[in-house]
Amino acid sequence: MRHGYTNSTFGDGALVVKCYEGPDAARRLRTESRYLRRLRGRLPVPAVHQVTTTSLTTRFVPGLHGQDLLDAGHAAEVLAACGGMLARIHTLGIVHGDYGPQNLLFSPEPLEPVAILDWEWAHAGDPIEDLAWCEWIIRAHHPSDIAHLPAFYTAYGTPQPPWEVRHAAMLTRCRDLLDFAARWKPGGDGEKLWLKRIETTSTWTP
């Protein structure tokens, strides 16, 4: 399926099958299936259909992908919705771990989240992790939408953390993903990509 990066994901319009790949695949599968079951009815998440030792099958959720909506010029609405939904997630005392418009599906009118995807990195942690990573996604992949980031923080509902704190959290997550890529394929393209991204991220200013 489009917008899948780490794992192999495919669907038939009724179900979506996610086959976990790379380091700690079994642990990430268990994490995602556990959080989806716990959060069902509390947050908009796909319903679990089946779990095997290597894959997770969920019910298909129709919706518009957050990245596509950004590309279509809806950054202000999408980022505001991301901020509001993240506040709901954090009231439950959890961190998504890969939060941003790349993991949200939206209804068309009005643009509201109908599914939060990819819970394999979820854990109990510091909310700055999700706040900073959503900002990183915009700065890295949608730089023309940086001006709309205040809508994200305003909707989240607390003062924007200092740049130094956000920037440090971005770099920490990038280093975590560098480690993941290096354990998967030492010296491979993934490791080289995250080394480059760390280099680029370290040069950013507010």
C-alpha positions as CSV (number, residue, x, y, z in Angstrom):
1,M,0.0,0.0,0.0
2,R,1.1,3.6,-0.6
3,H,2.8,5.5,2.3
4,G,4.2,2.3,3.8
5,Y,7.9,2.5,4.5
6,T,9.3,0.1,7.1
7,N,7.0,-2.9,6.7
8,S,5.2,-4.7,3.9
9,T,1.5,-3.6,3.9
10,F,-1.2,-4.6,1.5
11,G,-5.0,-4.6,1.4
12,D,-8.1,-5.6,-0.6
13,G,-10.5,-2.8,0.4
14,A,-11.9,-4.8,3.3
15,L,-8.8,-5.8,5.3
16,V,-5.2,-4.5,5.6
17,V,-2.3,-6.9,6.3
18,K,0.9,-5.6,7.8
19,C,3.9,-8.0,7.7
20,Y,6.6,-6.8,10.1
21,E,10.2,-6.6,8.9
22,G,13.6,-5.6,10.3
23,P,14.9,-5.6,13.8
24,D,12.6,-6.4,16.7
25,A,9.8,-7.3,14.3
26,A,8.0,-9.6,16.7
27,R,8.1,-7.0,19.5
28,R,6.8,-4.3,17.3
29,L,4.0,-6.5,16.1
30,R,3.0,-7.3,19.7
31,T,3.2,-3.6,20.6
32,E,0.9,-2.5,17.8
33,S,-1.7,-5.2,18.3
34,R,-1.8,-4.6,22.0
35,Y,-2.3,-0.9,21.6
36,L,-4.9,-1.2,18.9
37,R,-7.0,-3.5,21.1
38,R,-6.6,-1.3,24.2
39,L,-7.4,2.0,22.3
40,R,-10.4,0.7,20.4
41,G,-13.4,2.8,21.4
42,R,-11.2,5.5,23.0
43,L,-9.4,6.7,19.9
44,P,-10.0,6.3,16.2
45,V,-7.9,3.2,15.4
46,P,-8.4,0.3,13.0
47,A,-10.1,-2.8,14.4
48,V,-7.9,-5.8,14.8
49,H,-9.0,-8.7,12.7
50,Q,-6.2,-11.3,13.1
51,V,-2.8,-11.6,14.5
52,T,-0.1,-14.2,13.5
53,T,3.5,-14.5,14.5
54,T,4.6,-12.3,11.6
55,S,1.6,-10.2,10.6
56,L,-1.3,-8.1,11.8
57,T,-4.6,-7.8,9.9
58,T,-6.9,-4.9,10.6
59,R,-10.2,-3.8,9.2
60,F,-9.8,-1.3,6.3
61,V,-10.6,2.3,7.2
62,P,-11.6,4.5,4.2
63,G,-10.1,8.0,4.4
64,L,-7.9,10.6,2.9
65,H,-4.2,10.3,3.8
66,G,-2.6,13.1,5.7
67,Q,0.3,13.4,3.3
68,D,-2.0,13.7,0.3
69,L,-3.9,16.4,2.0
70,L,-0.8,18.4,2.7
71,D,0.2,18.1,-0.9
72,A,-3.3,19.3,-1.9
73,G,-2.9,22.5,0.1
74,H,-4.7,21.7,3.4
75,A,-1.8,22.1,5.8
76,A,-3.5,24.4,8.2
77,E,-6.5,22.2,8.7
78,V,-4.5,18.9,8.8
79,L,-1.9,20.2,11.3
80,A,-4.6,21.6,13.6
81,A,-6.4,18.3,13.5
82,C,-3.1,16.5,14.3
83,G,-2.6,18.8,17.3
84,G,-6.0,18.2,18.7
85,M,-5.8,14.4,18.2
86,L,-2.3,14.3,19.8
87,A,-3.6,16.0,22.9
88,R,-6.2,13.2,23.2
89,I,-3.5,10.6,22.8
90,H,-1.4,12.1,25.5
91,T,-4.2,12.4,28.0
92,L,-4.0,8.6,28.0
93,G,-0.4,8.7,29.2
94,I,1.1,7.2,26.0
95,V,3.4,8.3,23.2
96,H,2.6,7.2,19.7
97,G,6.2,7.1,18.6
98,D,5.8,8.0,14.9
99,Y,3.2,10.7,15.1
100,G,2.4,13.0,12.2
101,P,0.1,13.5,9.2
102,Q,1.8,10.5,7.6
103,N,0.0,8.2,10.0
104,L,-3.5,9.7,10.0
105,L,-6.5,9.2,7.7
106,F,-9.1,11.9,7.5
107,S,-12.8,12.2,6.5
108,P,-13.3,14.5,3.5
109,E,-15.7,17.1,4.9
110,P,-14.9,18.3,7.4
111,L,-11.3,17.2,7.6
112,E,-11.3,15.2,10.8
113,P,-9.1,12.2,11.7
114,V,-10.9,8.8,11.2
115,A,-7.9,6.6,11.9
116,I,-4.5,6.8,13.6
117,L,-2.2,4.2,12.1
118,D,1.1,2.5,12.9
119,W,1.3,2.0,16.6
120,E,4.3,-0.3,16.6
121,W,6.6,2.3,18.3
122,A,4.0,3.2,21.0
123,H,5.2,3.4,24.6
124,A,4.9,5.3,27.8
125,G,7.1,8.3,27.4
126,D,7.5,12.1,27.2
127,P,5.0,14.0,25.0
128,I,7.8,16.0,23.5
129,E,8.7,12.9,21.5
130,D,5.5,13.1,19.5
131,L,5.4,16.9,19.3
132,A,8.9,17.2,18.0
133,W,8.5,14.3,15.6
134,C,5.4,15.7,14.0
135,E,7.3,18.9,13.5
136,W,10.3,17.0,12.1
137,I,8.0,15.3,9.5
138,I,6.9,18.7,8.3
139,R,10.3,20.3,8.3
140,A,11.9,17.3,6.5
141,H,9.2,16.3,4.0
142,H,6.9,19.3,3.7
143,P,9.1,22.4,4.2
144,S,6.7,24.6,2.4
145,D,4.2,24.0,5.2
146,I,6.5,25.0,8.1
147,A,4.6,28.3,8.4
148,H,1.5,26.3,9.4
149,L,3.2,24.6,12.4
150,P,1.7,27.1,14.9
151,A,-1.7,25.6,14.0
152,F,-0.5,22.3,15.3
153,Y,0.8,23.6,18.6
154,T,-2.2,25.9,19.2
155,A,-4.6,22.9,18.7
156,Y,-2.5,20.8,21.0
157,G,-3.3,23.3,23.7
158,T,-0.1,23.9,25.7
159,P,2.7,26.4,25.1
160,Q,5.1,25.4,22.4
161,P,8.2,23.8,24.0
162,P,11.5,25.8,23.5
163,W,13.3,25.2,20.2
164,E,16.3,23.7,22.0
165,V,14.1,21.0,23.5
166,R,12.2,20.2,20.3
167,H,15.4,20.1,18.3
168,A,17.1,17.8,20.7
169,A,14.1,15.4,20.6
170,M,14.2,15.4,16.8
171,L,17.8,14.4,16.8
172,T,17.3,11.7,19.4
173,R,14.6,10.1,17.3
174,C,16.7,10.3,14.2
175,R,19.6,8.6,16.0
176,D,17.2,5.9,17.2
177,L,16.2,5.3,13.6
178,L,19.8,5.3,12.5
179,D,20.4,2.5,15.0
180,F,17.4,0.6,13.7
181,A,18.7,0.9,10.1
182,A,22.2,0.0,11.1
183,R,21.0,-3.2,12.9
184,W,18.8,-4.1,9.9
185,K,21.4,-3.7,7.1
186,P,24.8,-2.5,8.4
187,G,26.3,0.0,5.9
188,G,23.1,-0.1,3.7
189,D,21.1,2.6,2.1
190,G,18.9,3.0,5.2
191,E,21.9,3.7,7.5
192,K,23.3,6.2,4.9
193,L,19.9,7.9,4.7
194,W,19.6,8.5,8.4
195,L,23.2,9.7,8.7
196,K,22.4,12.3,6.1
197,R,19.1,13.2,7.8
198,I,20.9,13.7,11.1
199,E,23.4,15.9,9.4
200,T,20.7,18.0,7.9
201,T,18.5,18.1,11.0
202,S,21.5,19.3,13.1
203,T,21.7,22.4,10.9
204,W,18.1,23.5,11.4
205,T,17.3,26.7,13.2
206,P,13.9,27.9,14.5
